[in-house]
Amino acid sequence: MTHQIILIFHLLAATVWVGGHLFLAIRYLPEALKKKEAKVLINFKDKFEPVGLPSLLTLLITGIAMAYHYDVTVTHWFSFSGSIEKVVSAKLLLLLLSVGLAINAQLFVFPKIKSDNLRPVAFQIIAITVIGVAMLVLGSWVRIGGL
């Protein structure tokens, strides 16, 4: 029963995180690119962060808890030895990439954003969205025994 509750919180957090980035990529990014207005993206970022960052933290905590439930402890991370270990390891690598992109966005991309050159922020948005969807797909494979 505990695993099921943790899974529900994980799925709710994934809904917020991945859904928010899909909404950003599909709805707001094209508008910003068309209008050449950085403010569209900055406004979304400012409104999404208070909800998105706690959901990312929830994903991290619940993901680790579920990995331990499947007996994929820290000593098995990045081992790629079994089917569930492959999923957990791949998701951890994608998480590290996401954190790297988040740091890059906070320190370099958004502080220098310009309406006449939205390519760097567009790359960030598309990359983090693709990574989020990939992590969602990987997570769904646990249900069928992993990779």
Secondary structure, DSSP 8 states (H G I E B T S, - for coil): -HHHHHHHHHHHHHHHHHHHHHHIIIIIHHHHHHHT-HHHHHHHHHHHHHHHHHHHHHHHHHHHHHHHHTT--GGGTT---SHHHHHHHHHHHHHHHHHHHHHHIIIIIGGG-BTTB-HHHHHHHHHHHHHHHHHHHHHHHHTTT--
